[in-house]
Amino acid sequence: MIAIVDYGMANLRSVEKALQFVGANARITSDPAEIAAADKVVLPGVGAFCASMTNLHGRGLTDSVIQAIHSGRPFLGICVGLQMLFAEGTEMGITPGLGIFGGQVVRFFEKGVPAGCEDLKVPHIGWNSITPAPSSRLLAGIEPGERVYFVHSFYPAPEDPGIIAATCDYGGEFCCAVEQGTVAAVQFHPEKSGAVGMRILRNFVNWE
Amino acid sequence: MKGVNFVDLRDAGDPVELAARYDAMGADELVFLDITASHEKRNVIIEMAARVAEQVFIPFTVGGGIRTVEDFRNILLAGADKVAVNSAAVKNPDIIGEAAERYGSQCVVVAIDPKRSGEYADGSPRWEVYINGGRTPTGRDALEWAREVEQRGAGEILLTSMDRDGTQVGFDLELTSKVAKSVSIPVIASGGAGNPHHCFEAVTEGCADAALIASIVHDGHYTIQQIKSYMAEHGVCVR
């Protein structure tokens, strides 16, 4: 069973239906026991970093998520679910994240919009092509240039470039997926990325 | 460019089946608008959104009969990504800001249905906003309303030319480009698509961020792939 962690924020139904569509037994839950018993765990996300962390703490799910990550069971973070894995968020001041990965989650064009990119809007919304790292298990079979769907204003800046599983370009290259051991996370929404997204989720479902 | 499909719940067939087909055909987003929407039918729309979300894994917008922020919530919970609001936004503009604050601008689409109506003092055409499925003139200027909805927190404008809707003679490029240049949020051109070249014009001369197509694919005149190929051949970046 795949546990989709419900901390009161995300659009969980789309994630649940997409996982079921690719053949998984997926269940939305906020029960620590169920998260602990799951074969795999998904931490989805939509919304603000600091509100998401507050909700995760408030529902007493922080330890469950950290344990799931350290347990060696495959773990997938989506959007804010990726961002929360980092040390710090910078949305509305500095908020500590779960600190699984070193680095901050930063806003697009914090240091100004690059020349020639004045038309780029924030949030970055829509389909964009990604360049996966050949070593990524989650993105196995995804070719450079394939497109996925994004809705976000912030992205991760990992301290260790070795964890970057894919990059994307939006007024400059940014990290849009990370992977280390059994922990994978994506800034885009595979559950809304059509056939490409389903291939990515299938990789996760088949991840032993 | 985003290829967006409009599904008229009344006569275009089962929306869920159509949606799954367009997803497979390569549509980038889907738009479901119930233009007959009434208060009683909101539950029908929510159920439809839930059924779509079981089979369609690309972003989709649902609109028709939205009156309250609670309606937004129910449609988003059903699995939709965006909610389109039209008449209610004109009658109660605060709903735009309330929904944007609660769920984020990215999911608030304001649908605007303008119709040509007279001229400005300088002789350029003026467009008036209509509501209630195009039956009721509001006296509001379309360009002013577009700017206002952006200020209030709309994340996207779905602009349907009443003069062109259903005609298949091409989008109202003058209207589209004027609205697109008045705001900095994405504008989806709608109303009048009859062939792939019209879609090309909408995102070039019309300055739209996306073109919405309905009858030309419902009727099987063109496939989404044909339209996208045409646009790609003419230098528009498509998925």
Interface residues (C-beta under 8 A of the other chain):
Chain A: N11 R13 S14 K17 A18 Q20 F21 V46 G47 K121 P123 I125 G126 W127 R147 Y149 V151 E191 K192 S193 G194 G197 M198
Chain B: K2 D23 D28 A50 A53 E54 Q55 F57 I58 P59 L76 L77 A78 G79 D81 G104 S105 Q106 G155 S184 I185 P186 R239
